[in-house]
Amino acid sequence: MDIPGLPTDNLYKFLALSGLLSAGFIWWGVTKRWEALVERAYGFNTKVRERNIQLQHLVIDSRIMTPETEGILKERIRKNATDEQADEVLGMHLQDAIDRLKKLSVHGLGVMAFALLMSVFGFFAWYLRVQRYQDEQTIDAAREQRARADLVEVELSKAQRSSRRHRR
């Protein structure tokens, strides 16, 4: 199977198609990163909700504390405090990732806009400077060929009439 490549025979076609490919690639990359970040944020929010439920259970457990469960409760409170600190760090990292992705998105949109402009320029320049003249040449060649065919048809018709006259 032969895989076609980019048409590099013409700079304008190359600009047009590479601009489209660049814009598509940038769009895909930024979208994938946003999806990954949303997944991380969803996981973080789920973890925070679970932590709040655990805190509610700790409050309930502290109301019915007995000397036997006091050590278990203190250990759970210490673990919960450690987990809260880890969640704060994770939240800061998540916010930092969001800020970096916002900057990347702004830069990505700028580069994507440039790629689309490059593509539009390439298509217009390709049509105005190259394709239009190639179309005219093709139309002229077709007209010439049609004129030759008409001439051959006229000659053939004359030859047929003269051959009929000679037969009579």
C-alpha positions in Angstrom: 0.0 0.0 0.0 1.4 3.3 -1.0 1.0 6.1 1.6 0.8 9.6 0.0 3.1 12.2 1.4 2.6 16.0 1.7 2.7 17.7 -1.7 6.0 19.5 -1.5 6.1 20.3 -5.2 4.7 23.7 -4.4 5.6 25.9 -1.4 2.1 27.2 -1.1 0.5 23.8 -0.9 3.1 22.8 1.6 2.3 25.9 3.7 -1.4 25.3 3.5 -1.3 21.6 4.5 1.4 21.9 7.1 -0.5 24.8 8.7 -3.6 22.6 8.9 -1.6 19.7 10.3 0.1 21.9 12.9 -3.2 23.5 14.0 -4.7 20.0 14.4 -1.8 18.7 16.3 -1.8 21.7 18.7 -5.5 21.3 19.3 -5.1 17.6 20.0 -2.2 18.2 22.4 -3.9 20.9 24.4 -7.2 19.0 24.6 -5.4 15.8 25.8 -3.6 17.8 28.5 -6.9 19.4 29.7 -8.5 16.0 29.8 -5.7 14.6 31.9 -5.9 17.6 34.3 -9.7 17.2 34.6 -9.1 13.6 35.5 -6.6 14.5 38.2 -8.9 17.2 39.6 -11.8 14.7 39.7 -9.6 12.2 41.6 -8.5 14.9 44.0 -12.1 16.0 44.6 -13.1 12.4 45.2 -10.3 12.0 47.7 -11.3 15.2 49.6 -14.9 14.0 49.8 -13.7 10.7 51.2 -11.6 12.6 53.7 -14.6 14.7 54.8 -16.6 11.5 55.3 -13.8 10.1 57.4 -13.8 13.3 59.5 -17.5 12.9 60.1 -16.9 9.3 61.3 -14.1 10.6 63.6 -16.5 13.1 65.1 -19.1 10.4 65.7 -16.5 8.0 67.1 -15.1 10.6 69.5 -18.6 11.0 71.0 -18.7 7.3 71.9 -15.1 7.0 72.9 -14.1 4.4 75.4 -10.7 3.8 76.9 -10.1 0.9 74.5 -10.9 2.9 71.4 -9.0 6.1 72.5 -5.6 4.9 71.1 -7.3 3.8 67.8 -9.0 7.2 67.5 -5.8 9.1 68.2 -4.0 7.1 65.5 -6.8 7.8 63.0 -6.7 11.6 63.9 -2.9 11.7 63.4 -3.2 9.8 60.0 -6.0 12.1 59.0 -3.9 15.2 59.7 -1.0 13.7 57.7 -3.4 13.0 54.8 -4.7 16.5 55.0 -1.2 17.9 54.6 -0.6 15.6 51.7 -3.9 16.8 50.2 -2.8 20.4 50.6 0.4 19.7 48.7 -1.5 17.8 46.0 -4.0 20.7 45.8 -1.1 23.2 45.3 0.5 21.0 42.6 -2.9 20.7 40.9 -3.4 24.5 41.0 0.2 24.9 39.7 -0.6 22.5 36.8 -3.8 24.4 36.0 -1.9 27.7 35.9 0.8 26.2 33.6 -1.8 24.6 31.4 -3.7 27.9 31.1 -0.4 29.6 29.9 0.3 26.7 27.6 -3.3 27.0 26.2 -2.8 30.7 25.5 0.5 30.0 23.8 -1.0 27.1 22.0 -3.9 29.2 20.8 -1.4 31.8 19.5 0.6 29.2 17.6 -2.6 27.6 16.3 -3.8 30.9 15.1 -0.5 31.5 13.3 -0.7 28.0 11.8 -4.2 28.6 10.5 -3.2 32.0 9.1 -0.3 30.3 7.4 -2.7 27.7 6.0 -5.1 30.3 4.7 -2.2 32.2 3.1 -0.9 29.0 1.6 -4.3 28.1 0.1 -5.0 31.6 -1.3 -1.5 32.0 -2.7 -1.6 28.5 -4.1 -4.8 29.2 -5.9 -4.0 32.8 -7.0 -0.4 32.2 -8.1 -0.4 28.6 -9.3 -3.7 26.7 -9.6 -5.6 29.4 -11.5 -3.0 29.4 -14.2 -2.9 25.6 -14.3 -6.6 25.6 -14.6 -6.4 28.1 -17.5 -3.8 25.9 -19.2 -5.9 22.8 -18.8 -9.0 24.6 -20.2 -7.0 26.0 -23.1 -5.6 22.5 -23.8 -9.1 21.0 -23.7 -10.4 23.7 -26.1 -7.5 23.1 -28.4 -8.2 19.4 -28.3 -11.9 20.0 -28.9 -11.1 22.3 -31.9 -8.8 19.6 -33.3 -11.6 17.0 -32.8 -14.1 19.3 -34.5 -11.7 19.8 -37.4 -11.1 16.1 -37.8 -14.9 15.6 -37.6 -15.4 18.2 -40.4 -12.6 16.6 -42.5 -14.2 13.2 -41.9 -17.6 14.4 -42.9 -16.2 16.0 -46.1 -14.4 12.8 -46.9 -17.6 10.8 -46.4 -19.6 13.1 -48.6 -17.0 13.0 -51.4 -16.8 9.2 -51.1 -20.6 9.0 -51.5 -20.4 11.2 -54.6 -17.7 9.0 -56.2 -19.8 5.9 -55.5 -22.8 7.3 -57.4 
